[in-house]
Amino acid sequence: MSAEADRAAPPTDVLAAAWDAAAATVRGNIPDFGRWYPDDTTTGGVYRPRTPRGGRPEGANAGWTTGFWPGMLWLVWERTGDEAVLLAARTQVDSFAERVERGIDLDTHDLGFLYTLSCVAPWRLLGHSRARDAALRAADHLMDRFLEPAGIVQAWGDLGDPLQRGRTIIDSLMNLPLLYWAAEATGSRSFARAAVRHTEQLERHVIRPDGTTFHTYYWDPDTGEPLRGATEQGHRDGSCWARGQAWGAYGFALGYRHARQEAFLDAARRCADHFLTRLPEDRVAYWDLVFTDGSGQERDSSAAAIAVCGLYELADHVDERAAARYRAEGDAILTSLATSYSTAHDDTSNALLRHGVYDKPKLVGVDEGNLWGDYFYLEALFRHLESGWRGYW
């Protein structure tokens, strides 16, 4: 076993204390985030109301990241039973139900991120009927984005947009659990068939022979011919965007959980194994895996948090030796996040994690906290502290 695999388990009290600090920050955000939705990232370490977009006012429920806030609330309530957190979480259901009922900003595959955490979670935990109905509406909208004969879910934009037609991205894997859930909830296998076919296409074309991944990939929407890989947020088309690699490790592992196709498990392991070979000494990845110590580039704590969740998920599906390695690696990354990247001792920030990167090429959210990093950090802590927890995906 490698030295990395043989890392000592972190002291339980370190990560338990990290959970307590993170949960306290979530509770502290309820008064503000109950009045407005935070922006995708912090500005100067602090979340502010969402920037007006698409005709929606400041702080409105729009964009792809708002679901991470109710996701954090459900995590904290599920582990603590705090009634004030439950009240805040239940209130979120109405906002997301209204969003899908009124057709607000739905031209995206990120309906999975949005509605798995805001509505599937309360349905699973409480049997919340309005949440179930909203999640099924969202799943139907997601199915509208499934393109035949390419066999993919289009990522962004109006389906008639020639610049977006036939494009998918590796993040899409995390949106597919909404379709698997819809198949389970309705008995209609069409949802699951679309999810499986999309995952098959990504497994065949998005992963390169060396285990690295493209961020985005294009198909001809009329013939189904695979065309080319590229990047939108990575360093260059041929590099390996760290967050995308983490999405691949977690997303393919979830695909295996739902579909039990061995190719999906192999894909998850290839993504995870390459990610682990590119980590610096403190185990928190740079924003693109082409960079190493001494590059002067920023870390992406959100990629690290996502990767930990993927490693813990992988550990549930592999043999005992491999599971021990993946858990040890996940523990090492999570401990580094908790001790050196969290805001546990920073009263000036209302984020959970510092030093994330949203989109470096466009200089958006660079070296800031972000909502997905906060959510997956909290989920990773939950997974570590509650063995056997299956999550909302």
Secondary structure as the mmCIF struct_conf table of DSSP 4:
data_model
#
loop_
_struct_conf.conf_type_id
_struct_conf.id
_struct_conf.beg_label_comp_id
_struct_conf.beg_label_asym_id
_struct_conf.beg_label_seq_id
_struct_conf.end_label_comp_id
_struct_conf.end_label_asym_id
_struct_conf.end_label_seq_id
TURN_TY1_P TURN_TY1_P1 ALA A 3 ASP A 6
HELX_LH_PP_P HELX_LH_PP_P1 ARG A 7 PRO A 11
HELX_RH_AL_P HELX_RH_AL_P1 THR A 12 PHE A 33
TURN_TY1_P TURN_TY1_P2 GLY A 34 ARG A 35
BEND BEND1 TRP A 36 TRP A 36
HELX_LH_PP_P HELX_LH_PP_P2 TYR A 37 TYR A 37
STRN STRN1 PRO A 38 PRO A 38
HELX_LH_PP_P HELX_LH_PP_P3 ASP A 39 ASP A 39
BEND BEND2 ASP A 40 ASP A 40
STRN STRN2 THR A 41 THR A 41
STRN STRN3 THR A 43 THR A 43
TURN_TY1_P TURN_TY1_P3 GLY A 44 GLY A 45
STRN STRN4 VAL A 46 VAL A 46
STRN STRN5 PRO A 49 PRO A 49
HELX_LH_PP_P HELX_LH_PP_P4 ARG A 50 PRO A 52
STRN STRN6 ARG A 53 ARG A 53
TURN_TY1_P TURN_TY1_P4 GLY A 54 GLY A 55
STRN STRN7 ARG A 56 ARG A 56
HELX_LH_PP_P HELX_LH_PP_P5 PRO A 57 PRO A 57
TURN_TY1_P TURN_TY1_P5 GLU A 58 GLY A 59
BEND BEND3 ASN A 61 ASN A 61
BEND BEND4 GLY A 63 THR A 65
TURN_TY1_P TURN_TY1_P6 THR A 66 GLY A 67
HELX_RH_AL_P HELX_RH_AL_P2 PHE A 68 THR A 80
HELX_RH_AL_P HELX_RH_AL_P3 GLU A 83 GLU A 101
TURN_TY1_P TURN_TY1_P7 ARG A 102 GLY A 103
BEND BEND5 ASP A 105 ASP A 105
STRN STRN8 THR A 108 THR A 108
TURN_TY1_P TURN_TY1_P8 HIS A 109 ASP A 110
HELX_RH_AL_P HELX_RH_AL_P4 LEU A 111 TYR A 115
HELX_RH_PI_P HELX_RH_PI_P1 THR A 116 VAL A 120
HELX_RH_AL_P HELX_RH_AL_P5 ALA A 121 LEU A 126
HELX_RH_AL_P HELX_RH_AL_P6 SER A 129 ASP A 144
TURN_TY1_P TURN_TY1_P9 ARG A 145 ARG A 145
STRN STRN9 PHE A 146 LEU A 147
TURN_TY1_P TURN_TY1_P10 GLU A 148 GLY A 151
STRN STRN10 ILE A 152 VAL A 153
STRN STRN11 TRP A 156 TRP A 156
BEND BEND6 GLY A 157 GLY A 157
TURN_TY1_P TURN_TY1_P11 LEU A 159 GLY A 160
TURN_TY1_P TURN_TY1_P12 PRO A 162 GLY A 166
STRN STRN12 ARG A 167 ILE A 169
HELX_RH_3T_P HELX_RH_3T_P1 ILE A 170 ASN A 175
TURN_TY1_P TURN_TY1_P13 LEU A 176 LEU A 176
HELX_RH_AL_P HELX_RH_AL_P7 PRO A 177 THR A 186
TURN_TY1_P TURN_TY1_P14 ARG A 189 ARG A 189
HELX_RH_AL_P HELX_RH_AL_P8 SER A 190 HIS A 205
TURN_TY1_P TURN_TY1_P15 VAL A 206 VAL A 206
STRN STRN13 ILE A 207 ILE A 207
TURN_TY1_P TURN_TY1_P16 PRO A 209 ASP A 210
BEND BEND7 GLY A 211 GLY A 211
STRN STRN14 THR A 213 THR A 213
BEND BEND8 HIS A 215 HIS A 215
STRN STRN15 THR A 216 TRP A 219
TURN_TY1_P TURN_TY1_P17 PRO A 221 THR A 223
STRN STRN16 PRO A 226 ALA A 230
BEND BEND9 GLU A 232 ARG A 236
TURN_TY1_P TURN_TY1_P18 ASP A 237 GLY A 238
BEND BEND10 SER A 239 SER A 239
STRN STRN17 TRP A 241 TRP A 241
HELX_RH_AL_P HELX_RH_AL_P9 ALA A 242 ALA A 259
HELX_RH_AL_P HELX_RH_AL_P10 GLU A 262 THR A 277
TURN_TY1_P TURN_TY1_P19 ARG A 278 ARG A 278
TURN_TY1_P TURN_TY1_P20 GLU A 281 ASP A 282
BEND BEND11 ARG A 283 ARG A 283
STRN STRN18 TYR A 286 TYR A 286
BEND BEND12 TRP A 287 TRP A 287
STRN STRN19 ASP A 288 ASP A 288
TURN_TY1_P TURN_TY1_P21 LEU A 289 VAL A 290
TURN_TY1_P TURN_TY1_P22 ASP A 293 GLY A 294
BEND BEND13 SER A 295 SER A 295
HELX_LH_PP_P HELX_LH_PP_P6 GLN A 297 GLU A 298
STRN STRN20 ARG A 299 ARG A 299
HELX_RH_AL_P HELX_RH_AL_P11 SER A 301 ALA A 315
TURN_TY1_P TURN_TY1_P23 ASP A 316 HIS A 317
BEND BEND14 VAL A 318 VAL A 318
HELX_RH_AL_P HELX_RH_AL_P12 GLU A 320 SER A 336
HELX_RH_PI_P HELX_RH_PI_P2 LEU A 337 TYR A 341
STRN STRN21 SER A 342 SER A 342
TURN_TY1_P TURN_TY1_P24 ALA A 344 HIS A 345
TURN_TY1_P TURN_TY1_P25 ASP A 347 THR A 348
BEND BEND15 ALA A 351 LEU A 352
STRN STRN22 LEU A 353 LEU A 353
BEND BEND16 HIS A 355 HIS A 355
STRN STRN23 GLY A 356 ASP A 359
TURN_TY1_P TURN_TY1_P26 LYS A 360 LEU A 363
STRN STRN24 VAL A 364 GLU A 368
STRN STRN25 ASN A 370 ASN A 370
HELX_RH_AL_P HELX_RH_AL_P13 LEU A 371 LEU A 385
BEND BEND17 GLU A 386 GLU A 386
TURN_TY1_P TURN_TY1_P27 SER A 387 GLY A 388
#
